[in-house]
Amino acid sequence: MKENISDFCTYKEGIRSITALRLDIKNIPNKNQLEAMKIVAKEVFVPTREFLDRPIGINSFFRCPELNKAIGGSTRSQHCKGQAMDLDVTYGHNPNAKIFNYIKDNLDFDQLIWEFGDDENPDWVHVSYVDKASNRNRCLRAIRKDGKVHYEVI
């Protein structure tokens, strides 16, 4: 059994994927990817979880290249490096906008994406973290236009 990623994220949650299970894909991070997962959890996920004071759903964390391809992810996806998480608390009492705004206003990050949704609330929040020297603190909004996903700087 692997150690937890952080106080609020188990190893199993970090690699969980319905698609990987369905397609029998072994979604296992290597040592460097696991270390990156621990860093993004420590720098972004844990402080956000502590701020909300309630569980946050993790829709996607680590994705091996085979899984990333199966779901149609970008070949440059930071999920494949263990550097990105997709977060969602709409099942609870806090809208995803609260996650987005907390991270934007209080934490260091590489990319923060308002994923679809509407002007009030994203469907989920994508956040990535590389390291203090490399993080861009780049805020984007994902929209669908003409059947394709486009990203606008916000």
Backbone as numpy.savetxt, mean C-alpha at the origin, in Angstrom:
# Nx Ny Nz CAx CAy CAz Cx Cy Cz
7.42 -20.49 10.86 6.58 -19.30 10.86 7.46 -18.05 10.86
7.12 -17.11 10.01 7.87 -15.87 9.90 7.44 -14.89 10.99
8.36 -13.98 11.32 8.06 -12.94 12.30 7.09 -11.92 11.71
6.46 -11.15 12.57 5.55 -10.11 12.11 6.30 -9.02 11.35
5.58 -8.35 10.45 6.13 -7.21 9.73 6.24 -6.04 10.70
5.20 -5.84 11.50 5.18 -4.77 12.51 4.21 -5.17 13.61
4.03 -4.28 14.59 3.08 -4.54 15.67 1.66 -4.77 15.16
1.31 -4.14 14.04 -0.06 -4.22 13.55 -0.20 -4.96 12.22
0.85 -5.63 11.79 0.80 -6.34 10.50 1.58 -7.65 10.61
0.88 -8.74 10.43 1.53 -10.05 10.46 2.19 -10.34 9.10
3.10 -11.27 9.11 3.73 -11.73 7.86 2.65 -12.23 6.90
1.70 -12.99 7.43 0.63 -13.55 6.60 -0.18 -12.44 5.91
-0.48 -11.36 6.64 -1.19 -10.23 6.03 -0.36 -9.57 4.94
0.94 -9.52 5.14 1.83 -8.86 4.20 1.95 -9.58 2.87
1.74 -10.88 2.85 1.87 -11.65 1.60 0.53 -12.17 1.07
-0.55 -11.94 1.83 -1.87 -12.46 1.47 -2.35 -11.93 0.12
-2.86 -12.82 -0.69 -3.45 -12.44 -1.97 -4.42 -13.53 -2.41
-5.65 -13.14 -2.63 -6.66 -14.09 -3.13 -6.24 -14.61 -4.50
-5.71 -13.72 -5.34 -5.27 -14.13 -6.68 -4.14 -15.14 -6.58
-3.17 -14.92 -5.70 -2.07 -15.87 -5.53 -2.59 -17.23 -5.09
-3.54 -17.23 -4.16 -4.13 -18.50 -3.72 -4.84 -19.21 -4.86
-5.64 -18.45 -5.59 -6.42 -19.03 -6.69 -5.53 -19.61 -7.78
-4.42 -18.90 -8.08 -3.52 -19.33 -9.16 -2.33 -20.16 -8.67
-2.30 -20.46 -7.38 -1.22 -21.22 -6.76 0.14 -20.57 -7.00
0.19 -19.25 -6.77 1.43 -18.49 -6.90 2.06 -18.38 -5.51
3.33 -18.68 -5.41 4.06 -18.56 -4.14 4.52 -17.11 -3.99
3.79 -16.34 -3.23 4.06 -14.91 -3.06 4.95 -14.70 -1.83
6.24 -15.01 -1.99 7.17 -15.01 -0.87 8.28 -13.98 -1.11
8.42 -13.00 -0.20 9.48 -12.01 -0.36 10.86 -12.56 0.01
11.89 -12.02 -0.65 13.25 -12.37 -0.24 13.65 -11.48 0.94
14.87 -11.62 1.40 15.33 -10.88 2.58 15.23 -9.36 2.38
15.66 -8.86 1.23 15.61 -7.41 0.97 14.17 -6.89 0.88
13.30 -7.65 0.24 11.90 -7.26 0.13 11.23 -7.27 1.49
11.54 -8.25 2.32 10.98 -8.32 3.66 11.46 -7.13 4.50
12.72 -6.77 4.36 13.24 -5.61 5.09 12.53 -4.33 4.64
12.30 -4.19 3.33 11.57 -3.02 2.82 10.15 -2.98 3.37
9.50 -4.14 3.49 8.15 -4.22 4.05 8.15 -3.72 5.50
9.16 -4.11 6.25 9.25 -3.68 7.65 9.45 -2.17 7.74
10.21 -1.61 6.80 10.47 -0.17 6.83 9.20 0.62 6.50
8.48 0.26 5.45 7.25 1.00 5.12 6.22 0.84 6.24
6.18 -0.32 6.85 5.26 -0.51 7.98 5.65 0.39 9.14
6.94 0.43 9.47 7.41 1.24 10.60 7.20 2.74 10.34
7.52 3.19 9.15 7.51 4.62 8.85 6.13 5.18 8.50
5.25 4.34 7.96 3.95 4.83 7.50 2.77 4.11 8.15
2.76 2.77 8.06 1.59 2.02 8.51 1.36 2.15 10.01
2.40 1.91 10.81 2.24 1.95 12.27 1.80 3.33 12.76
2.45 4.43 12.34 1.97 5.74 12.82 0.53 6.04 12.38
0.16 5.60 11.18 -1.20 5.83 10.70 -2.19 5.02 11.53
-1.85 3.77 11.80 -2.70 2.89 12.62 -2.85 3.46 14.03
-1.76 3.96 14.59 -1.82 4.55 15.93 -2.68 5.82 15.93
-2.58 6.62 14.88 -3.40 7.83 14.77 -4.89 7.48 14.71
-5.24 6.50 13.91 -6.66 6.12 13.78 -7.17 5.37 15.00
-6.27 4.68 15.68 -6.61 3.88 16.86 -7.65 2.81 16.55
-7.52 2.22 15.38 -8.36 1.09 14.98 -7.71 0.37 13.81
-8.10 -0.86 13.53 -7.48 -1.62 12.44 -7.64 -0.94 11.08
-6.64 -1.17 10.23 -6.66 -0.71 8.85 -6.54 -1.94 7.96
-7.42 -2.07 7.00 -7.34 -3.18 6.06 -6.18 -2.99 5.09
-5.45 -4.07 4.84 -4.37 -4.06 3.86 -4.86 -4.85 2.65
-5.18 -4.12 1.58 -5.67 -4.78 0.36 -4.54 -5.47 -0.39
-3.37 -4.85 -0.38 -2.23 -5.41 -1.10 -0.96 -4.86 -0.46
0.02 -5.73 -0.28 1.31 -5.30 0.24 2.36 -5.88 -0.70
3.01 -6.96 -0.33 4.02 -7.53 -1.22 3.37 -8.28 -2.38
3.97 -8.12 -3.58 3.57 -8.90 -4.76 4.82 -9.39 -5.47
4.96 -10.70 -5.60 6.05 -11.23 -6.41 5.76 -10.89 -7.87
6.77 -10.91 -8.74 6.54 -10.54 -10.15 5.43 -11.35 -10.83
5.35 -12.64 -10.53 4.31 -13.48 -11.15 2.91 -13.02 -10.73
2.74 -12.70 -9.45 1.45 -12.21 -8.97 1.15 -10.83 -9.56
2.14 -9.96 -9.57 1.95 -8.62 -10.12 1.49 -8.69 -11.57
2.09 -9.57 -12.35 1.70 -9.75 -13.75 0.27 -10.29 -13.85
-0.06 -11.24 -12.98 -1.39 -11.86 -13.01 -2.50 -10.85 -12.74
-2.23 -9.83 -11.92 -3.26 -8.84 -11.62 -3.18 -7.62 -12.54
-2.23 -7.62 -13.46 -2.09 -6.51 -14.40 -1.40 -5.31 -13.79
-0.56 -5.52 -12.78 0.16 -4.41 -12.13 1.26 -3.86 -13.01
1.68 -2.65 -12.72 2.77 -2.01 -13.43 4.06 -2.80 -13.26
4.86 -2.88 -14.29 6.14 -3.57 -14.20 7.09 -2.84 -13.25
6.79 -1.58 -12.95 7.61 -0.79 -12.02 6.98 -0.71 -10.63
6.00 -1.55 -10.36 5.27 -1.49 -9.09 6.19 -1.62 -7.88
6.05 -0.69 -6.96 6.82 -0.74 -5.72 6.33 -1.87 -4.81
5.15 -2.42 -5.07 4.68 -3.59 -4.33 5.68 -4.75 -4.51
6.28 -4.87 -5.69 7.22 -5.96 -5.97 8.52 -5.82 -5.19
8.81 -4.63 -4.71 10.01 -4.41 -3.90 9.69 -4.45 -2.41
8.40 -4.60 -2.08 7.99 -4.58 -0.68 7.88 -3.16 -0.13
7.85 -2.17 -1.01 7.87 -0.76 -0.60 6.50 -0.09 -0.62
5.43 -0.81 -0.97 4.12 -0.17 -1.10 3.02 -0.98 -0.45
2.01 -0.25 0.02 0.83 -0.86 0.64 -0.42 -0.18 0.09
-1.49 -0.94 -0.07 -2.81 -0.39 -0.39 -3.66 -0.55 0.86
-4.15 0.58 1.37 -4.88 0.61 2.65 -6.34 0.98 2.44
-7.22 0.41 3.28 -8.65 0.62 3.12 -9.35 0.44 4.47
-10.00 1.51 4.93 -10.78 1.40 6.17 -12.24 1.77 5.96
-12.72 1.72 4.74 -14.11 2.11 4.52 -15.08 1.18 5.22
-14.63 -0.03 5.60 -15.52 -0.92 6.33 -15.69 -0.47 7.77
-14.87 0.44 8.22 -14.93 0.92 9.60 -15.56 2.30 9.68
-15.12 3.06 10.66 -15.72 4.36 10.92 -14.92 5.52 10.36
-13.75 5.24 9.82 -12.91 6.29 9.28 -12.84 6.19 7.76
-13.16 7.25 7.07 -13.05 7.19 5.62 -11.58 7.16 5.19
-11.34 6.61 4.00 -9.98 6.53 3.48 -9.35 7.91 3.30
-10.17 8.93 3.13 -9.64 10.29 3.02 -8.88 10.67 4.29
-9.30 10.16 5.42 -8.62 10.47 6.68 -7.21 9.87 6.67
-7.06 8.66 6.14 -5.74 8.04 5.99 -4.87 8.89 5.06
-5.42 9.19 3.90 -4.68 9.97 2.90 -4.19 11.29 3.49
-5.09 12.03 4.10 -4.73 13.35 4.62 -3.77 13.27 5.80
-3.91 12.27 6.64 -2.97 12.11 7.76 -1.56 11.86 7.23
-1.43 10.93 6.30 -0.10 10.62 5.75 0.47 11.85 5.05
-0.33 12.50 4.21 0.12 13.67 3.45 0.62 14.78 4.37
-0.10 15.02 5.45 0.20 16.15 6.33 1.22 15.85 7.43
1.49 14.56 7.70 2.30 14.24 8.88 3.49 13.31 8.66
3.53 12.59 7.54 4.56 11.57 7.39 5.40 11.77 6.13
6.56 11.18 6.14 7.41 11.14 4.95 6.99 9.92 4.14
6.98 10.04 2.81 6.58 8.94 1.94 7.15 9.18 0.55
7.11 8.16 -0.27 7.55 8.32 -1.66 6.36 8.75 -2.51
5.36 7.86 -2.62 4.14 8.20 -3.35 2.92 7.93 -2.47
1.93 8.80 -2.63 0.65 8.66 -1.94 -0.40 8.86 -3.02
-1.23 7.84 -3.22 -2.20 7.90 -4.32 -3.62 7.76 -3.80
-4.46 8.74 -4.15 -5.91 8.72 -3.91 -6.45 7.84 -5.03
-6.76 6.59 -4.71 -7.15 5.62 -5.72 -8.65 5.67 -6.00
-8.98 6.27 -7.14 -10.35 6.33 -7.65 -11.30 6.94 -6.63
-12.47 6.39 -6.43 -13.44 6.97 -5.51 -14.02 8.26 -6.07
-14.29 9.22 -5.16 -14.85 10.50 -5.56 -14.09 11.62 -4.85
-14.60 12.84 -4.92 -13.91 13.97 -4.30 -13.90 13.90 -2.77
-14.80 13.11 -2.19 -14.88 13.00 -0.73 -14.03 11.88 -0.15
-13.87 10.79 -0.92 -13.22 9.61 -0.36 -12.67 8.72 -1.47
-11.39 8.30 -1.36 -10.87 7.34 -2.34 -11.40 5.94 -2.04
-11.37 5.07 -3.05 -11.75 3.68 -2.82 -10.73 2.99 -1.91
-9.47 3.35 -2.06 -8.40 2.90 -1.18 -7.25 3.88 -1.32
-6.22 3.73 -0.47 -5.06 4.61 -0.49 -3.82 3.77 -0.74
-3.05 4.15 -1.76 -1.76 3.52 -2.03 -0.69 4.41 -1.42
0.23 3.82 -0.69 1.35 4.58 -0.14 2.62 3.76 -0.29
3.71 4.46 -0.65 5.00 3.78 -0.74 6.05 4.58 0.03
7.10 3.87 0.40 8.19 4.47 1.16 9.48 3.79 0.71
10.48 4.60 0.35 11.77 4.05 -0.07 12.78 4.27 1.06
13.22 5.50 1.23 14.08 5.92 2.33 14.04 7.44 2.38
14.52 8.01 3.47 14.41 9.47 3.66 15.05 10.25 2.52
16.18 9.78 2.01 16.88 10.49 0.95 16.19 10.37 -0.41
15.49 9.27 -0.65 14.88 9.02 -1.96 13.41 9.37 -2.06
12.71 9.46 -0.93 11.27 9.73 -0.96 10.97 11.05 -1.66
9.94 11.03 -2.52 9.56 12.20 -3.30 8.39 12.98 -2.70
7.68 12.39 -1.73 6.48 13.01 -1.18 5.54 13.46 -2.30
5.32 12.56 -3.23 4.52 12.82 -4.44 3.09 12.37 -4.20
2.15 13.29 -4.37 0.72 12.99 -4.19 0.04 12.95 -5.56
-0.69 11.85 -5.79 -1.37 11.64 -7.06 -2.81 11.24 -6.83
-3.60 11.35 -7.90 -4.96 10.84 -7.88 -5.14 9.95 -9.11
-5.59 8.72 -8.89 -5.86 7.79 -9.99 -7.28 7.98 -10.47
-7.43 8.14 -11.78 -8.75 8.26 -12.39 -8.81 7.36 -13.62
-10.02 6.99 -13.98 -10.22 6.22 -15.21 -10.74 7.17 -16.28
-10.06 7.16 -17.42 -10.46 8.00 -18.54 -10.27 7.19 -19.81
-11.33 7.08 -20.60 -11.28 6.32 -21.86 -10.82 4.88 -21.64
-11.26 4.28 -20.53 -10.95 2.89 -20.25 -9.54 2.64 -19.73
-8.78 3.72 -19.47 -7.41 3.57 -18.98 -7.25 4.32 -17.67
-6.26 3.90 -16.89 -5.96 4.58 -15.63 -4.96 5.70 -15.90
-5.29 6.88 -15.40 -4.42 8.04 -15.51 -4.14 8.56 -14.10
-2.97 9.19 -13.94 -2.59 9.75 -12.64 -2.40 11.25 -12.78
-3.10 11.99 -11.91 -2.97 13.44 -11.87 -2.22 13.83 -10.60
-1.32 14.78 -10.72 -0.62 15.30 -9.55 -1.59 16.17 -8.77
-1.66 15.97 -7.45 -2.53 16.80 -6.61 -1.71 17.46 -5.50
